Amino acid sequence: MLLIAFILDLPVIERILQHIGEPTEPPAVLPARAPPQAELDSTQVTVPDEWPEMDQSAGARSEIWE
């Protein structure tokens, strides 16, 4: 495809769009809306500690971190 011209004359653009069956008016712009809110589950699920050896707080001495 080779671009050979830009058509800037509004009546010509409207005639071309009408000829090919396209609307000549732009679609209506709807107002912006907030994103949908996720429904949060109020119950907390506790997961059993499957890997106790991965607990890095075990054996930590408090005087080191003070």
C-alpha positions, -999 to 999 in steps of 0.1 A, spaced: 0 0 0 13 34 -9 1 67 6 -5 91 -22 -25 119 -6 -41 134 25 -77 146 21 -83 175 44 -114 190 29 -144 181 52 -171 180 25 -149 156 4 -143 134 34 -180 132 42 -188 123 6 -163 95 6 -175 81 39 -212 83 28 -202 65 -5 -186 36 14 -214 34 40 -195 47 70 -209 72 95 -198 108 89 -202 118 126 -178 107 153 -192 84 180 -203 100 213 -176 103 239 -189 87 272 -179 102 305 -150 85 323 -159 61 351 -140 46 380 -125 11 376 -147 -17 389 -142 -25 426 -132 -60 435 -154 -77 460 -134 -84 491 -141 -114 512 -143 -105 549 -133 -139 561 -96 -146 564 -83 -180 555 -54 -193 575 -30 -215 556 -12 -242 576 25 -237 578 37 -263 553 74 -255 555 83 -248 591 120 -250 582 115 -218 560 105 -197 590 134 -172 592 122 -157 625 129 -189 644 159 -185 666 164 -148 660 180 -131 689 163 -99 699 195 -82 711 210 -83 676 182 -62 661 181 -36 689 
